[in-house]
Amino acid sequence: MDIKIFDSYNIRARVSVYIIIIAPIILTLYVVYEPVRSFTFSVVLVAIMTSFSNYLFALQRYKQRGGKRRNTAAEFLYIDDAHIDGKTKQRYYRKLSEIDKSFEAMNQPVDSEEFRQTCYSAIQWLRSNTRNNKLVQEENMLCGFYKNLISLKSVGIAFTIVAILILIISSAPTTPLSFVQSKTNMILIFVDIGVLLFWGLGVNEKIHSVLCEKYAYALLETLDTLPDRINENKL
């Protein structure tokens, strides 16, 4: 197995999301069904769930198909965008035009589709050349983590509802009063309600937008640390 699949980004931006999604079901199974608590069964269950995680992220890609991905950092470079002050933006334009000849449109910025495409291309270049920057890595992981939460929000809610159903079905022989009087059942129910509130209130586009902006600022600020370089593009 290639250990590289467990790098920091995968663990924090992808695996963490998967753990949050399956946690209600795993917790319910662990409490309700005693065989799950054995080491052997736990290893098998974790292996199955880990394999299933690949499907979840394939599902995420499917749900995102055809959608235009917003590039917040590129939008910050647009002439009419007010997130960055004029002087700083001019400095970024000048630096980008010196870095690569394909960004020479930055010398005379105009509000046009060509200029916007240049901004997109510049950000793509910047992402490829700042992968070792610690601040950029941190902001990118947070943004990626939250983006994955939003993409799989409906799946997370569905898994939590399934956990509640498992608890109810496992308690079916008992009366409603006995179910309510069980401290274990009530703890699990409150945990599941808390998880549902997390998905409903704690995962939203507003927070995602703020995290994307933080990442965009961190990415663009690296321009002040990069050396000037002009790439001679050969046809």
PyMOL commands that set and color helices and strands:
alter all, ss='L'
color gray80, all
select helices_A, chain A and resi 3-6+8-32+34-37+39-63+72-76+86-99+101-107+113-128+134-151+153-170+176-181+183-202+205-224
alter helices_A, ss='H'
color red, helices_A
deselect
rebuild
show_as cartoon
